[in-house]
Amino acid sequence: MSSPRIITVKNTVDSITIQDLLDTMRIHEDNPENLSQPKIVRATGKQELTSNLLVGITLTLLNAKLKFDDNLSPPTQRRDVIGGNLLAVDDMDDAIDPIEVSDFTQVVYNISPSPTLVVGSGTRVSGILQG
């Protein structure tokens, strides 16, 4: 498998959390028809620092990229990936851009060497499609 797999997010979704993406990909991986396929994500983090502060999630897409659906015309729409770090590696485990380009779409995500999560601060987003 040489080309990255594409995880598509509907264009009706303005933002997606790393936790929601992880949960959705785990459901996808656990689907009986996908059990023979290579894993699509690897996640680390959520160790407890204090009673209400956790190490943030780092989600690595394994030979996969995240793509928000194309917008059909201008203006460019902003989409956010929030709640942790998003990384990607190819099938040789070399780093690649985790975002696949979409027409008229700007995707914003952050990478932090020390992400943290405050318990109770997350939001859940639906509308993810697997590609």
Secondary structure, DSSP 8 states (H G I E B T S, - for coil): --S-EEEEE-TT-SEEEHHHHHHHHHHHHHSGGGTTS---EEEE---EEETTEEE-EEEEEESEEEEE---SSSS-EEEEEESEEEEEE-TTS-B--SB---TTEEEEE---SS-EEETT-------EEE-
